[in-house]
Amino acid sequence: MAEEGTKLSYKRERISDMRKKRLYVIIGFLLVVTIIGVGGKMYMDKQNRNDINIDKKVEQKIAKEFATNYIAPNDKEISEIAFYKEPVDQKDFSGNRNYFFYFNGNKQWTVGVSVEKETGEIWAFGSDVIQLSHKEKPKEVKNLTIKHWRDNSDN
Amino acid sequence: MITNEDYKIFSDISYWIESNRNHVPFIPNQDDVLHSKDLKGLSKNYKVLKTEDNTTNGMQAMAVAPVKNGKADTSEIVIAYAGTNFDDELDLMTDAQTVVLGNKVLIPESQQLDLTKHNQLDELGIPKSIEYVDGQVMTAQMFFEEIKTNYPKATITTTGHSLGEYIALYISAENGLKNVGFNGPDPYNILSPKAKEWIKENPGMLYNYRNEEDKIGNYGGNGTRAEILVNMDMGGHIKDTLEFHGLGTWEFDEEGKLVIKDTLENREARQTRAEKKMYLKMNELSILSKRLKASGGGLSSNEEIFLDNTQALLAVDYISKSMKIGIETVVNIYLDAIAEAEETWKEGIRLAQSIGTELSYDEILNALQAGGVTKHSVVFEPAAYYREKISEALEIGGNFDHLVFEIKESIRELEETDRELANQIEQGSIIG
């Protein structure tokens, strides 16, 4: 009888141990998932911040290059460039990332730009609505206002 | 001259033709001028002659001609075909059904699962109950034919990237056109016997630049012999496969020529390109020769022929000069290769001597031989192969010189037969 009682108590202890182990495993699993989740989120946030910073730098470069080489349809200098749409990777194997802006406050004067994503080289300017005009000689614009896509409150 | 970089830019821009894309810099339309100032690397301005955005099968195509003196010079036309747009189901279906399975028609996806239920096949081997549309290669051919009809005297060339180059190679092989494109899977399995024969006879007409590590672009083998397989020195990580397939990976020199780095890994790529160029020049001269023979009747039949002949002489001189450079390049590449083989052997022996300092020269040779390395395999065998290639190049050069001589003679004969008319033309008494 006493032996049976010991066996029963031993069984109960084993079941209790197993439950504890299972609980530890579940808690461990949840911890790992949480760590991965939080870590992943932090990593993605960092990536996003990096991407935003890269985009800002590219926008800066685009704005300077455009203002240096082009003039407005009314023959005036380019004084302000506003990026109005989120830059996008082309959905193909071309490796292009495209940026979009209007200039001198005129939302009709929209221009698209294609940049080789890997090298950051600006290779194409184009517009579906206006004829792009070049300056006779490239000349840098000193007081150029640049409104980045992320900061542009008009978007 | 249309540069390699021009072709690359047209391949790039052809992706923008699709009208429902709102994330591209601009949509190229008929009569638009592509300005070299707006598109870095473009050698001159080009006018868009025609575009097509086929919404039934997903094909986009664009025909352009260089602008000379403010007008489109339609003696030269480039047709560019667009590659795969990930967002376009029709493109993805074309990749699967045409590039992988080799079907020229496009069967709407919804019907594919029921293939086993159908047993009556039509002339294309497709169940009669299935509705299908013309595939991209079929409408690409129609696009070419329309351009050919509208500009019958034009020399048409094709280009494209990825699926676009697959289509461009197909059109070039079927219609005997020069092609320069990028990362294209090979369309040999869908070519007609006539096109396959044309490929054999015209080894210098197709240039499909491929990246060694690009698993997508290198699909389908190299039946067309168009491949120029370039080592891009980009590392070999599987994760970067998509990057290897990118059009933006190619670099060009100041003259717009695609850069193949001068490395040992790229020797074959440089050889292939040099050989192709040599054959291309030979081909240009043969065309010129045929044209002159076709004019047959002599100078007096038409003053235009006289002018053509004057231009022909200039063209012969130009082609002759570039052909000589081409042959020299080929010969030099092979001579370098022979010297490199000799150098590799010497370097190997030096290395072996530095490791086995106790061994005599003969013992080192025996050890190398035991490992399957002999001077015969490292130096003599490759050198014999390269000498054979040099002989081939020189023989082509000899044939070429003979052809040049024949052409010049025939032009002189034509001039002799009607010197009087020639004088009149030169003095301007016949022409305006």
Interface residues (C-beta under 8 A of the other chain):
Chain A: N69 V88 Q90 K91 D92 F93 S94 G95 N96 N98 V111 G112 V113 S114 E116 K117 E118 T119 E121 I122 W123 A124 F125 G126 S127 D128 L132 H134
Chain B: I9 D12 I13 Y15 H23 V24 P25 F26 I27 H35 K37 D38 L39 K40 G41 G83 T84 N85 F86 D87 H161 S162 N183 I216 L242 E243 H245 G246 L247 G248 T249
